[in-house]
């Protein structure tokens, strides 16, 4: 690796995701689907259950595909999640 290439990953900025780029959902929208609080959704994101992305305003958003997958798994429904 050349000296000029060191630290390149530190200088490259990823473009901000806008709500128009994908089918993104707010924390409140996800919470309504699962019938939980917004803070529960935030906890799921922190624990890695639901990947979180940030929009241009640095607000948390969730990809609909990831939400659908989590919902289909039964996680969070009825206050408990299904195993297996």
mmCIF file of the N, C-alpha and C atoms, coordinates in Angstrom:
data_MODEL
# 
_entry.id   MODEL 
# 
loop_
_atom_site.group_PDB 
_atom_site.id 
_atom_site.type_symbol 
_atom_site.label_atom_id 
_atom_site.label_alt_id 
_atom_site.label_comp_id 
_atom_site.label_asym_id 
_atom_site.label_entity_id 
_atom_site.label_seq_id 
_atom_site.pdbx_PDB_ins_code 
_atom_site.Cartn_x 
_atom_site.Cartn_y 
_atom_site.Cartn_z 
_atom_site.occupancy 
_atom_site.B_iso_or_equiv 
_atom_site.pdbx_formal_charge 
_atom_site.auth_seq_id 
_atom_site.auth_comp_id 
_atom_site.auth_asym_id 
_atom_site.auth_atom_id 
_atom_site.pdbx_PDB_model_num 
ATOM 1   N N  . UNK A 1 1  ? 0.852   -1.171  0.000  1.00 0.00 ? 1  UNK A N  1 
ATOM 2   C CA . UNK A 1 1  ? 0.000   0.000   0.000  1.00 0.00 ? 1  UNK A CA 1 
ATOM 3   C C  . UNK A 1 1  ? 0.895   1.231   0.000  1.00 0.00 ? 1  UNK A C  1 
ATOM 4   N N  . UNK A 1 2  ? 0.585   2.161   -0.863 1.00 0.00 ? 2  UNK A N  1 
ATOM 5   C CA . UNK A 1 2  ? 1.379   3.377   -0.964 1.00 0.00 ? 2  UNK A CA 1 
ATOM 6   C C  . UNK A 1 2  ? 1.080   4.293   0.210  1.00 0.00 ? 2  UNK A C  1 
ATOM 7   N N  . UNK A 1 3  ? 2.062   5.171   0.519  1.00 0.00 ? 3  UNK A N  1 
ATOM 8   C CA . UNK A 1 3  ? 1.880   6.099   1.627  1.00 0.00 ? 3  UNK A CA 1 
ATOM 9   C C  . UNK A 1 3  ? 0.647   6.974   1.435  1.00 0.00 ? 3  UNK A C  1 
ATOM 10  N N  . UNK A 1 4  ? 0.321   7.312   0.170  1.00 0.00 ? 4  UNK A N  1 
ATOM 11  C CA . UNK A 1 4  ? -0.814  8.181   -0.110 1.00 0.00 ? 4  UNK A CA 1 
ATOM 12  C C  . UNK A 1 4  ? -2.152  7.519   0.195  1.00 0.00 ? 4  UNK A C  1 
ATOM 13  N N  . UNK A 1 5  ? -2.176  6.191   0.260  1.00 0.00 ? 5  UNK A N  1 
ATOM 14  C CA . UNK A 1 5  ? -3.428  5.471   0.475  1.00 0.00 ? 5  UNK A CA 1 
ATOM 15  C C  . UNK A 1 5  ? -3.761  5.306   1.944  1.00 0.00 ? 5  UNK A C  1 
ATOM 16  N N  . UNK A 1 6  ? -2.822  5.525   2.826  1.00 0.00 ? 6  UNK A N  1 
ATOM 17  C CA . UNK A 1 6  ? -3.088  5.345   4.251  1.00 0.00 ? 6  UNK A CA 1 
ATOM 18  C C  . UNK A 1 6  ? -4.102  6.362   4.746  1.00 0.00 ? 6  UNK A C  1 
ATOM 19  N N  . UNK A 1 7  ? -5.073  5.881   5.511  1.00 0.00 ? 7  UNK A N  1 
ATOM 20  C CA . UNK A 1 7  ? -6.062  6.772   6.087  1.00 0.00 ? 7  UNK A CA 1 
ATOM 21  C C  . UNK A 1 7  ? -7.138  7.217   5.113  1.00 0.00 ? 7  UNK A C  1 
ATOM 22  N N  . UNK A 1 8  ? -7.176  6.641   3.917  1.00 0.00 ? 8  UNK A N  1 
ATOM 23  C CA . UNK A 1 8  ? -8.160  7.047   2.928  1.00 0.00 ? 8  UNK A CA 1 
ATOM 24  C C  . UNK A 1 8  ? -9.574  6.821   3.436  1.00 0.00 ? 8  UNK A C  1 
ATOM 25  N N  . UNK A 1 9  ? -9.772  5.713   4.150  1.00 0.00 ? 9  UNK A N  1 
ATOM 26  C CA . UNK A 1 9  ? -11.114 5.433   4.649  1.00 0.00 ? 9  UNK A CA 1 
ATOM 27  C C  . UNK A 1 9  ? -11.595 6.502   5.617  1.00 0.00 ? 9  UNK A C  1 
ATOM 28  N N  . UNK A 1 10 ? -10.685 7.230   6.236  1.00 0.00 ? 10 UNK A N  1 
ATOM 29  C CA . UNK A 1 10 ? -11.051 8.294   7.156  1.00 0.00 ? 10 UNK A CA 1 
ATOM 30  C C  . UNK A 1 10 ? -11.507 9.550   6.418  1.00 0.00 ? 10 UNK A C  1 
ATOM 31  N N  . UNK A 1 11 ? -11.102 9.703   5.160  1.00 0.00 ? 11 UNK A N  1 
ATOM 32  C CA . UNK A 1 11 ? -11.422 10.924  4.430  1.00 0.00 ? 11 UNK A CA 1 
ATOM 33  C C  . UNK A 1 11 ? -12.627 10.763  3.510  1.00 0.00 ? 11 UNK A C  1 
ATOM 34  N N  . UNK A 1 12 ? -13.051 9.543   3.259  1.00 0.00 ? 12 UNK A N  1 
ATOM 35  C CA . UNK A 1 12 ? -14.185 9.305   2.374  1.00 0.00 ? 12 UNK A CA 1 
ATOM 36  C C  . UNK A 1 12 ? -15.469 9.391   3.191  1.00 0.00 ? 12 UNK A C  1 
ATOM 37  N N  . UNK A 1 13 ? -16.360 10.261  2.767  1.00 0.00 ? 13 UNK A N  1 
ATOM 38  C CA . UNK A 1 13 ? -17.625 10.415  3.472  1.00 0.00 ? 13 UNK A CA 1 
ATOM 39  C C  . UNK A 1 13 ? -18.717 9.674   2.720  1.00 0.00 ? 13 UNK A C  1 
ATOM 40  N N  . UNK A 1 14 ? -19.522 8.957   3.470  1.00 0.00 ? 14 UNK A N  1 
ATOM 41  C CA . UNK A 1 14 ? -20.656 8.269   2.863  1.00 0.00 ? 14 UNK A CA 1 
ATOM 42  C C  . UNK A 1 14 ? -21.772 9.287   2.678  1.00 0.00 ? 14 UNK A C  1 
ATOM 43  N N  . UNK A 1 15 ? -22.481 9.217   1.558  1.00 0.00 ? 15 UNK A N  1 
ATOM 44  C CA . UNK A 1 15 ? -23.587 10.159  1.364  1.00 0.00 ? 15 UNK A CA 1 
ATOM 45  C C  . UNK A 1 15 ? -24.696 9.883   2.364  1.00 0.00 ? 15 UNK A C  1 
ATOM 46  N N  . UNK A 1 16 ? -25.353 10.924  2.785  1.00 0.00 ? 16 UNK A N  1 
ATOM 47  C CA . UNK A 1 16 ? -26.462 10.768  3.731  1.00 0.00 ? 16 UNK A CA 1 
ATOM 48  C C  . UNK A 1 16 ? -27.626 10.097  3.030  1.00 0.00 ? 16 UNK A C  1 
ATOM 49  N N  . UNK A 1 17 ? -28.319 9.267   3.749  1.00 0.00 ? 17 UNK A N  1 
ATOM 50  C CA . UNK A 1 17 ? -29.490 8.598   3.206  1.00 0.00 ? 17 UNK A CA 1 
ATOM 51  C C  . UNK A 1 17 ? -30.685 9.502   3.404  1.00 0.00 ? 17 UNK A C  1 
ATOM 52  N N  . UNK A 1 18 ? -31.437 9.702   2.349  1.00 0.00 ? 18 UNK A N  1 
ATOM 53  C CA . UNK A 1 18 ? -32.652 10.497  2.471  1.00 0.00 ? 18 UNK A CA 1 
ATOM 54  C C  . UNK A 1 18 ? -33.839 9.555   2.506  1.00 0.00 ? 18 UNK A C  1 
ATOM 55  N N  . UNK A 1 19 ? -34.925 10.023  3.048  1.00 0.00 ? 19 UNK A N  1 
ATOM 56  C CA . UNK A 1 19 ? -36.123 9.194   3.145  1.00 0.00 ? 19 UNK A CA 1 
ATOM 57  C C  . UNK A 1 19 ? -36.640 8.810   1.762  1.00 0.00 ? 19 UNK A C  1 
ATOM 58  N N  . UNK A 1 20 ? -36.265 9.575   0.737  1.00 0.00 ? 20 UNK A N  1 
ATOM 59  C CA . UNK A 1 20 ? -36.706 9.280   -0.617 1.00 0.00 ? 20 UNK A CA 1 
ATOM 60  C C  . UNK A 1 20 ? -35.855 8.201   -1.274 1.00 0.00 ? 20 UNK A C  1 
ATOM 61  N N  . UNK A 1 21 ? -34.646 7.933   -0.754 1.00 0.00 ? 21 UNK A N  1 
ATOM 62  C CA . UNK A 1 21 ? -33.743 6.963   -1.358 1.00 0.00 ? 21 UNK A CA 1 
ATOM 63  C C  . UNK A 1 21 ? -34.280 5.544   -1.270 1.00 0.00 ? 21 UNK A C  1 
ATOM 64  N N  . UNK A 1 22 ? -34.921 5.213   -0.216 1.00 0.00 ? 22 UNK A N  1 
ATOM 65  C CA . UNK A 1 22 ? -35.417 3.870   0.022  1.00 0.00 ? 22 UNK A CA 1 
ATOM 66  C C  . UNK A 1 22 ? -36.744 3.978   0.746  1.00 0.00 ? 22 UNK A C  1 
ATOM 67  N N  . UNK A 1 23 ? -37.345 2.839   0.960  1.00 0.00 ? 23 UNK A N  1 
ATOM 68  C CA . UNK A 1 23 ? -38.569 2.819   1.736  1.00 0.00 ? 23 UNK A CA 1 
ATOM 69  C C  . UNK A 1 23 ? -38.167 2.784   3.204  1.00 0.00 ? 23 UNK A C  1 
ATOM 70  N N  . UNK A 1 24 ? -37.930 3.957   3.777  1.00 0.00 ? 24 UNK A N  1 
ATOM 71  C CA . UNK A 1 24 ? -37.473 4.067   5.158  1.00 0.00 ? 24 UNK A CA 1 
ATOM 72  C C  . UNK A 1 24 ? -38.634 4.429   6.071  1.00 0.00 ? 24 UNK A C  1 
ATOM 73  N N  . UNK A 1 25 ? -38.557 3.914   7.273  1.00 0.00 ? 25 UNK A N  1 
ATOM 74  C CA . UNK A 1 25 ? -39.606 4.140   8.259  1.00 0.00 ? 25 UNK A CA 1 
ATOM 75  C C  . UNK A 1 25 ? -39.043 4.856   9.481  1.00 0.00 ? 25 UNK A C  1 
ATOM 76  N N  . UNK A 1 26 ? -39.878 5.637   10.132 1.00 0.00 ? 26 UNK A N  1 
ATOM 77  C CA . UNK A 1 26 ? -39.474 6.296   11.364 1.00 0.00 ? 26 UNK A CA 1 
ATOM 78  C C  . UNK A 1 26 ? -39.601 5.318   12.524 1.00 0.00 ? 26 UNK A C  1 
ATOM 79  N N  . UNK A 1 27 ? -39.016 5.683   13.625 1.00 0.00 ? 27 UNK A N  1 
ATOM 80  C CA . UNK A 1 27 ? -39.100 4.867   14.835 1.00 0.00 ? 27 UNK A CA 1 
ATOM 81  C C  . UNK A 1 27 ? -40.563 4.710   15.269 1.00 0.00 ? 27 UNK A C  1 
ATOM 82  N N  . UNK A 1 28 ? -41.309 5.783   15.170 1.00 0.00 ? 28 UNK A N  1 
ATOM 83  C CA . UNK A 1 28 ? -42.721 5.750   15.559 1.00 0.00 ? 28 UNK A CA 1 
ATOM 84  C C  . UNK A 1 28 ? -43.526 4.810   14.660 1.00 0.00 ? 28 UNK A C  1 
ATOM 85  N N  . UNK A 1 29 ? -43.251 4.832   13.357 1.00 0.00 ? 29 UNK A N  1 
ATOM 86  C CA . UNK A 1 29 ? -43.960 3.936   12.436 1.00 0.00 ? 29 UNK A CA 1 
ATOM 87  C C  . UNK A 1 29 ? -43.680 2.469   12.766 1.00 0.00 ? 29 UNK A C  1 
ATOM 88  N N  . UNK A 1 30 ? -42.422 2.168   13.054 1.00 0.00 ? 30 UNK A N  1 
ATOM 89  C CA . UNK A 1 30 ? -42.060 0.800   13.416 1.00 0.00 ? 30 UNK A CA 1 
ATOM 90  C C  . UNK A 1 30 ? -42.748 0.407   14.722 1.00 0.00 ? 30 UNK A C  1 
ATOM 91  N N  . UNK A 1 31 ? -42.750 1.319   15.670 1.00 0.00 ? 31 UNK A N  1 
ATOM 92  C CA . UNK A 1 31 ? -43.373 1.039   16.964 1.00 0.00 ? 31 UNK A CA 1 
ATOM 93  C C  . UNK A 1 31 ? -44.855 0.719   16.803 1.00 0.00 ? 31 UNK A C  1 
ATOM 94  N N  . UNK A 1 32 ? -45.539 1.440   15.922 1.00 0.00 ? 32 UNK A N  1 
ATOM 95  C CA . UNK A 1 32 ? -46.962 1.175   15.699 1.00 0.00 ? 32 UNK A CA 1 
ATOM 96  C C  . UNK A 1 32 ? -47.199 -0.220  15.147 1.00 0.00 ? 32 UNK A C  1 
ATOM 97  N N  . UNK A 1 33 ? -46.360 -0.647  14.226 1.00 0.00 ? 33 UNK A N  1 
ATOM 98  C CA . UNK A 1 33 ? -46.508 -1.977  13.622 1.00 0.00 ? 33 UNK A CA 1 
ATOM 99  C C  . UNK A 1 33 ? -46.401 -3.071  14.684 1.00 0.00 ? 33 UNK A C  1 
ATOM 100 N N  . UNK A 1 34 ? -45.416 -2.913  15.565 1.00 0.00 ? 34 UNK A N  1 
ATOM 101 C CA . UNK A 1 34 ? -45.167 -3.929  16.587 1.00 0.00 ? 34 UNK A CA 1 
ATOM 102 C C  . UNK A 1 34 ? -45.982 -3.723  17.866 1.00 0.00 ? 34 UNK A C  1 
ATOM 103 N N  . UNK A 1 35 ? -46.669 -2.590  17.939 1.00 0.00 ? 35 UNK A N  1 
ATOM 104 C CA . UNK A 1 35 ? -47.441 -2.228  19.138 1.00 0.00 ? 35 UNK A CA 1 
ATOM 105 C C  . UNK A 1 35 ? -46.549 -2.160  20.372 1.00 0.00 ? 35 UNK A C  1 
ATOM 106 N N  . UNK A 1 36 ? -45.439 -1.440  20.188 1.00 0.00 ? 36 UNK A N  1 
ATOM 107 C CA . UNK A 1 36 ? -44.492 -1.193  21.275 1.00 0.00 ? 36 UNK A CA 1 
ATOM 108 C C  . UNK A 1 36 ? -44.195 0.305   21.299 1.00 0.00 ? 36 UNK A C  1 
ATOM 109 N N  . UNK A 1 37 ? -43.385 0.733   22.240 1.00 0.00 ? 37 UNK A N  1 
ATOM 110 C CA . UNK A 1 37 ? -43.002 2.145   22.310 1.00 0.00 ? 37 UNK A CA 1 
ATOM 111 C C  . UNK A 1 37 ? -41.820 2.425   21.386 1.00 0.00 ? 37 UNK A C  1 
ATOM 112 N N  . UNK A 1 38 ? -41.634 3.693   21.084 1.00 0.00 ? 38 UNK A N  1 
ATOM 113 C CA . UNK A 1 38 ? -40.485 4.105   20.275 1.00 0.00 ? 38 UNK A CA 1 
ATOM 114 C C  . UNK A 1 38 ? -39.173 3.760   20.969 1.00 0.00 ? 38 UNK A C  1 
ATOM 115 N N  . UNK A 1 39 ? -39.161 3.843   22.288 1.00 0.00 ? 39 UNK A N  1 
ATOM 116 C CA . UNK A 1 39 ? -37.924 3.520   23.009 1.00 0.00 ? 39 UNK A CA 1 
ATOM 117 C C  . UNK A 1 39 ? -37.595 2.036   22.902 1.00 0.00 ? 39 UNK A C  1 
ATOM 118 N N  . UNK A 1 40 ? -38.610 1.187   22.780 1.00 0.00 ? 40 UNK A N  1 
ATOM 119 C CA . UNK A 1 40 ? -38.361 -0.240  22.570 1.00 0.00 ? 40 UNK A CA 1 
ATOM 120 C C  . UNK A 1 40 ? -37.687 -0.457  21.218 1.00 0.00 ? 40 UNK A C  1 
ATOM 121 N N  . UNK A 1 41 ? -38.147 0.246   20.202 1.00 0.00 ? 41 UNK A N  1 
ATOM 122 C CA . UNK A 1 41 ? -37.533 0.142   18.874 1.00 0.00 ? 41 UNK A CA 1 
ATOM 123 C C  . UNK A 1 41 ? -36.074 0.596   18.937 1.00 0.00 ? 41 UNK A C  1 
ATOM 124 N N  . UNK A 1 42 ? -35.812 1.674   19.659 1.00 0.00 ? 42 UNK A N  1 
ATOM 125 C CA . UNK A 1 42 ? -34.436 2.154   19.821 1.00 0.00 ? 42 UNK A CA 1 
ATOM 126 C C  . UNK A 1 42 ? -33.573 1.102   20.510 1.00 0.00 ? 42 UNK A C  1 
ATOM 127 N N  . UNK A 1 43 ? -34.141 0.422   21.500 1.00 0.00 ? 43 UNK A N  1 
ATOM 128 C CA . UNK A 1 43 ? -33.413 -0.641  22.198 1.00 0.00 ? 43 UNK A CA 1 
ATOM 129 C C  . UNK A 1 43 ? -33.103 -1.780  21.242 1.00 0.00 ? 43 UNK A C  1 
ATOM 130 N N  . UNK A 1 44 ? -34.072 -2.162  20.410 1.00 0.00 ? 44 UNK A N  1 
ATOM 131 C CA . UNK A 1 44 ? -33.827 -3.226  19.426 1.00 0.00 ? 44 UNK A CA 1 
ATOM 132 C C  . UNK A 1 44 ? -32.676 -2.841  18.503 1.00 0.00 ? 44 UNK A C  1 
ATOM 133 N N  . UNK A 1 45 ? -32.635 -1.569  18.102 1.00 0.00 ? 45 UNK A N  1 
ATOM 134 C CA . UNK A 1 45 ? -31.556 -1.106  17.222 1.00 0.00 ? 45 UNK A CA 1 
ATOM 135 C C  . UNK A 1 45 ? -30.206 -1.182  17.939 1.00 0.00 ? 45 UNK A C  1 
ATOM 136 N N  . UNK A 1 46 ? -30.150 -0.731  19.177 1.00 0.00 ? 46 UNK A N  1 
ATOM 137 C CA . UNK A 1 46 ? -28.901 -0.783  19.948 1.00 0.00 ? 46 UNK A CA 1 
ATOM 138 C C  . UNK A 1 46 ? -28.413 -2.211  20.126 1.00 0.00 ? 46 UNK A C  1 
ATOM 139 N N  . UNK A 1 47 ? -29.348 -3.133  20.287 1.00 0.00 ? 47 UNK A N  1 
ATOM 140 C CA . UNK A 1 47 ? -28.994 -4.545  20.508 1.00 0.00 ? 47 UNK A CA 1 
ATOM 141 C C  . UNK A 1 47 ? -28.764 -5.309  19.205 1.00 0.00 ? 47 UNK A C  1 
ATOM 142 N N  . UNK A 1 48 ? -28.909 -4.623  18.078 1.00 0.00 ? 48 UNK A N  1 
ATOM 143 C CA . UNK A 1 48 ? -28.641 -5.249  16.794 1.00 0.00 ? 48 UNK A CA 1 
ATOM 144 C C  . UNK A 1 48 ? -29.799 -6.041  16.207 1.00 0.00 ? 48 UNK A C  1 
ATOM 145 N N  . UNK A 1 49 ? -30.957 -5.949  16.802 1.00 0.00 ? 49 UNK A N  1 
ATOM 146 C CA . UNK A 1 49 ? -32.135 -6.673  16.288 1.00 0.00 ? 49 UNK A CA 1 
ATOM 147 C C  . UNK A 1 49 ? -32.690 -6.026  15.030 1.00 0.00 ? 49 UNK A C  1 
ATOM 148 N N  . UNK A 1 50 ? -32.543 -4.722  14.913 1.00 0.00 ? 50 UNK A N  1 
ATOM 149 C CA . UNK A 1 50 ? -33.081 -3.972  13.784 1.00 0.00 ? 50 UNK A CA 1 
ATOM 150 C C  . UNK A 1 50 ? -32.041 -2.948  13.340 1.00 0.00 ? 50 UNK A C  1 
ATOM 151 N N  . UNK A 1 51 ? -31.474 -3.141  12.142 1.00 0.00 ? 51 UNK A N  1 
ATOM 152 C CA . UNK A 1 51 ? -30.454 -2.195  11.672 1.00 0.00 ? 51 UNK A CA 1 
ATOM 153 C C  . UNK A 1 51 ? -31.028 -0.783  11.524 1.00 0.00 ? 51 UNK A C  1 
ATOM 154 N N  . UNK A 1 52 ? -30.271 0.177   11.988 1.00 0.00 ? 52 UNK A N  1 
ATOM 155 C CA . UNK A 1 52 ? -30.689 1.576   11.945 1.00 0.00 ? 52 UNK A CA 1 
ATOM 156 C C  . UNK A 1 52 ? -29.790 2.335   10.985 1.00 0.00 ? 52 UNK A C  1 
ATOM 157 N N  . UNK A 1 53 ? -30.381 3.191   10.178 1.00 0.00 ? 53 UNK A N  1 
ATOM 158 C CA . UNK A 1 53 ? -29.622 4.100   9.320  1.00 0.00 ? 53 UNK A CA 1 
ATOM 159 C C  . UNK A 1 53 ? -30.011 5.516   9.708  1.00 0.00 ? 53 UNK A C  1 
ATOM 160 N N  . UNK A 1 54 ? -29.217 6.472   9.308  1.00 0.00 ? 54 UNK A N  1 
ATOM 161 C CA . UNK A 1 54 ? -29.504 7.872   9.626  1.00 0.00 ? 54 UNK A CA 1 
ATOM 162 C C  . UNK A 1 54 ? -29.782 8.635   8.342  1.00 0.00 ? 54 UNK A C  1 
ATOM 163 N N  . UNK A 1 55 ? -30.781 9.502   8.372  1.00 0.00 ? 55 UNK A N  1 
ATOM 164 C CA . UNK A 1 55 ? -31.073 10.318  7.200  1.00 0.00 ? 55 UNK A CA 1 
ATOM 165 C C  . UNK A 1 55 ? -30.188 11.563  7.206  1.00 0.00 ? 55 UNK A C  1 
ATOM 166 N N  . UNK A 1 56 ? -30.414 12.447  6.254  1.00 0.00 ? 56 UNK A N  1 
ATOM 167 C CA . UNK A 1 56 ? -29.596 13.655  6.124  1.00 0.00 ? 56 UNK A CA 1 
ATOM 168 C C  . UNK A 1 56 ? -29.664 14.538  7.363  1.00 0.00 ? 56 UNK A C  1 
ATOM 169 N N  . UNK A 1 57 ? -30.758 14.465  8.089  1.00 0.00 ? 57 UNK A N  1 
ATOM 170 C CA . UNK A 1 57 ? -30.925 15.248  9.324  1.00 0.00 ? 57 UNK A CA 1 
ATOM 171 C C  . UNK A 1 57 ? -30.425 14.495  10.548 1.00 0.00 ? 57 UNK A C  1 
ATOM 172 N N  . UNK A 1 58 ? -29.745 13.364  10.336 1.00 0.00 ? 58 UNK A N  1 
ATOM 173 C CA . UNK A 1 58 ? -29.189 12.518  11.392 1.00 0.00 ? 58 UNK A CA 1 
ATOM 174 C C  . UNK A 1 58 ? -30.275 11.918  12.288 1.00 0.00 ? 58 UNK A C  1 
ATOM 175 N N  . UNK A 1 59 ? -31.432 11.679  11.704 1.00 0.00 ? 59 UNK A N  1 
ATOM 176 C CA . UNK A 1 59 ? -32.523 11.038  12.439 1.00 0.00 ? 59 UNK A CA 1 
ATOM 177 C C  . UNK A 1 59 ? -32.548 9.552   12.119 1.00 0.00 ? 59 UNK A C  1 
ATOM 178 N N  . UNK A 1 60 ? -32.887 8.722   13.102 1.00 0.00 ? 60 UNK A N  1 
ATOM 179 C CA . UNK A 1 60 ? -32.895 7.280   12.867 1.00 0.00 ? 60 UNK A CA 1 
ATOM 180 C C  . UNK A 1 60 ? -34.016 6.861   11.926 1.00 0.00 ? 60 UNK A C  1 
ATOM 181 N N  . UNK A 1 61 ? -33.676 5.963   11.019 1.00 0.00 ? 61 UNK A N  1 
ATOM 182 C CA . UNK A 1 61 ? -34.652 5.393   10.098 1.00 0.00 ? 61 UNK A CA 1 
ATOM 183 C C  . UNK A 1 61 ? -34.386 3.901   9.999  1.00 0.00 ? 61 UNK A C  1 
ATOM 184 N N  . UNK A 1 62 ? -35.406 3.175   9.558  1.00 0.00 ? 62 UNK A N  1 
ATOM 185 C CA . UNK A 1 62 ? -35.327 1.719   9.472  1.00 0.00 ? 62 UNK A CA 1 
ATOM 186 C C  . UNK A 1 62 ? -35.836 1.285   8.108  1.00 0.00 ? 62 UNK A C  1 
ATOM 187 N N  . UNK A 1 63 ? -35.080 0.426   7.440  1.00 0.00 ? 63 UNK A N  1 
ATOM 188 C CA . UNK A 1 63 ? -35.489 -0.060  6.123  1.00 0.00 ? 63 UNK A CA 1 
ATOM 189 C C  . UNK A 1 63 ? -36.698 -0.970  6.264  1.00 0.00 ? 63 UNK A C  1 
ATOM 190 N N  . UNK A 1 64 ? -37.679 -0.753  5.406  1.00 0.00 ? 64 UNK A N  1 
ATOM 191 C CA . UNK A 1 64 ? -38.911 -1.538  5.471  1.00 0.00 ? 64 UNK A CA 1 
ATOM 192 C C  . UNK A 1 64 ? -38.617 -3.030  5.352  1.00 0.00 ? 64 UNK A C  1 
ATOM 193 N N  . UNK A 1 65 ? -37.673 -3.413  4.516  1.00 0.00 ? 65 UNK A N  1 
ATOM 194 C CA . UNK A 1 65 ? -37.348 -4.831  4.354  1.00 0.00 ? 65 UNK A CA 1 
ATOM 195 C C  . UNK A 1 65 ? -36.869 -5.433  5.675  1.00 0.00 ? 65 UNK A C  1 
ATOM 196 N N  . UNK A 1 66 ? -36.067 -4.679  6.437  1.00 0.00 ? 66 UNK A N  1 
ATOM 197 C CA . UNK A 1 66 ? -35.575 -5.170  7.727  1.00 0.00 ? 66 UNK A CA 1 
ATOM 198 C C  . UNK A 1 66 ? -36.714 -5.255  8.734  1.00 0.00 ? 66 UNK A C  1 
ATOM 199 N N  . UNK A 1 67 ? -37.621 -4.290  8.696  1.00 0.00 ? 67 UNK A N  1 
ATOM 200 C CA . UNK A 1 67 ? -38.777 -4.305  9.594  1.00 0.00 ? 67 UNK A CA 1 
ATOM 201 C C  . UNK A 1 67 ? -39.668 -5.499  9.261  1.00 0.00 ? 67 UNK A C  1 
ATOM 202 N N  . UNK A 1 68 ? -39.919 -5.704  7.965  1.00 0.00 ? 68 UNK A N  1 
ATOM 203 C CA . UNK A 1 68 ? -40.751 -6.835  7.542  1.00 0.00 ? 68 UNK A CA 1 
ATOM 204 C C  . UNK A 1 68 ? -40.145 -8.164  7.973  1.00 0.00 ? 68 UNK A C  1 
ATOM 205 N N  . UNK A 1 69 ? -38.831 -8.268  7.841  1.00 0.00 ? 69 UNK A N  1 
ATOM 206 C CA . UNK A 1 69 ? -38.141 -9.502  8.237  1.00 0.00 ? 69 UNK A CA 1 
ATOM 207 C C  . UNK A 1 69 ? -38.270 -9.750  9.740  1.00 0.00 ? 69 UNK A C  1 
ATOM 208 N N  . UNK A 1 70 ? -38.082 -8.695  10.526 1.00 0.00 ? 70 UNK A N  1 
ATOM 209 C CA . UNK A 1 70 ? -38.204 -8.831  11.979 1.00 0.00 ? 70 UNK A CA 1 
ATOM 210 C C  . UNK A 1 70 ? -39.638 -9.194  12.357 1.00 0.00 ? 70 UNK A C  1 
ATOM 211 N N  . UNK A 1 71 ? -40.599 -8.576  11.690 1.00 0.00 ? 71 UNK A N  1 
ATOM 212 C CA . UNK A 1 71 ? -42.003 -8.864  11.984 1.00 0.00 ? 71 UNK A CA 1 
ATOM 213 C C  . UNK A 1 71 ? -42.338 -10.316 11.648 1.00 0.00 ? 71 UNK A C  1 
ATOM 214 N N  . UNK A 1 72 ? -41.864 -10.768 10.488 1.00 0.00 ? 72 UNK A N  1 
ATOM 215 C CA . UNK A 1 72 ? -42.130 -12.148 10.058 1.00 0.00 ? 72 UNK A CA 1 
ATOM 216 C C  . UNK A 1 72 ? -41.527 -13.170 11.019 1.00 0.00 ? 72 UNK A C  1 
ATOM 217 N N  . UNK A 1 73 ? -40.438 -12.783 11.693 1.00 0.00 ? 73 UNK A N  1 
ATOM 218 C CA . UNK A 1 73 ? -39.790 -13.692 12.641 1.00 0.00 ? 73 UNK A CA 1 
ATOM 219 C C  . UNK A 1 73 ? -40.592 -13.841 13.930 1.00 0.00 ? 73 UNK A C  1 
ATOM 220 N N  . UNK A 1 74 ? -41.559 -12.953 14.119 1.00 0.00 ? 74 UNK A N  1 
ATOM 221 C CA . UNK A 1 74 ? -42.372 -12.998 15.339 1.00 0.00 ? 74 UNK A CA 1 
ATOM 222 C C  . UNK A 1 74 ? -41.774 -12.202 16.477 1.00 0.00 ? 74 UNK A C  1 
ATOM 223 N N  . UNK A 1 75 ? -40.626 -11.577 16.269 1.00 0.00 ? 75 UNK A N  1 
ATOM 224 C CA . UNK A 1 75 ? -39.971 -10.827 17.332 1.00 0.00 ? 75 UNK A CA 1 
ATOM 225 C C  . UNK A 1 75 ? -40.823 -9.629  17.740 1.00 0.00 ? 75 UNK A C  1 
ATOM 226 N N  . UNK A 1 76 ? -41.010 -9.454  19.040 1.00 0.00 ? 76 UNK A N  1 
ATOM 227 C CA . UNK A 1 76 ? -41.704 -8.290  19.557 1.00 0.00 ? 76 UNK A CA 1 
ATOM 228 C C  . UNK A 1 76 ? -43.214 -8.381  19.545 1.00 0.00 ? 76 UNK A C  1 
ATOM 229 N N  . UNK A 1 77 ? -43.757 -9.402  18.932 1.00 0.00 ? 77 UNK A N  1 
ATOM 230 C CA . UNK A 1 77 ? -45.210 -9.523  18.869 1.00 0.00 ? 77 UNK A CA 1 
ATOM 231 C C  . UNK A 1 77 ? -45.745 -10.130 20.164 1.00 0.00 ? 77 UNK A C  1 
ATOM 232 N N  . UNK A 1 78 ? -46.764 -9.526  20.673 1.00 0.00 ? 78 UNK A N  1 
ATOM 233 C CA . UNK A 1 78 ? -47.365 -10.026 21.906 1.00 0.00 ? 78 UNK A CA 1 
ATOM 234 C C  . UNK A 1 78 ? -46.470 -9.839  23.131 1.00 0.00 ? 78 UNK A C  1 
ATOM 235 N N  . UNK A 1 79 ? -45.506 -8.909  23.011 1.00 0.00 ? 79 UNK A N  1 
ATOM 236 C CA . UNK A 1 79 ? -44.633 -8.637  24.144 1.00 0.00 ? 79 UNK A CA 1 
ATOM 237 C C  . UNK A 1 79 ? -43.492 -9.627  24.293 1.00 0.00 ? 79 UNK A C  1 
ATOM 238 N N  . UNK A 1 80 ? -43.474 -10.661 23.484 1.00 0.00 ? 80 UNK A N  1 
ATOM 239 C CA . UNK A 1 80 ? -42.405 -11.663 23.553 1.00 0.00 ? 80 UNK A CA 1 
ATOM 240 C C  . UNK A 1 80 ? -41.998 -12.027 22.146 1.00 0.00 ? 80 UNK A C  1 
ATOM 241 N N  . UNK A 1 81 ? -40.858 -12.649 22.020 1.00 0.00 ? 81 UNK A N  1 
ATOM 242 C CA . UNK A 1 81 ? -40.453 -13.114 20.701 1.00 0.00 ? 81 UNK A CA 1 
ATOM 243 C C  . UNK A 1 81 ? -40.414 -14.638 20.681 1.00 0.00 ? 81 UNK A C  1 
ATOM 244 N N  . UNK A 1 82 ? -40.658 -15.147 19.487 1.00 0.00 ? 82 UNK A N  1 
ATOM 245 C CA . UNK A 1 82 ? -40.664 -16.606 19.331 1.00 0.00 ? 82 UNK A CA 1 
ATOM 246 C C  . UNK A 1 82 ? -39.251 -17.091 19.115 1.00 0.00 ? 82 UNK A C  1 
ATOM 247 N N  . UNK A 1 83 ? -38.957 -18.231 19.657 1.00 0.00 ? 83 UNK A N  1 
ATOM 248 C CA . UNK A 1 83 ? -37.654 -18.860 19.463 1.00 0.00 ? 83 UNK A CA 1 
ATOM 249 C C  . UNK A 1 83 ? -37.779 -19.878 18.354 1.00 0.00 ? 83 UNK A C  1 
ATOM 250 N N  . UNK A 1 84 ? -36.708 -19.956 17.536 1.00 0.00 ? 84 UNK A N  1 
ATOM 251 C CA . UNK A 1 84 ? -36.631 -21.014 16.543 1.00 0.00 ? 84 UNK A CA 1 
ATOM 252 C C  . UNK A 1 84 ? -37.254 -20.666 15.300 1.00 0.00 ? 84 UNK A C  1 
# 
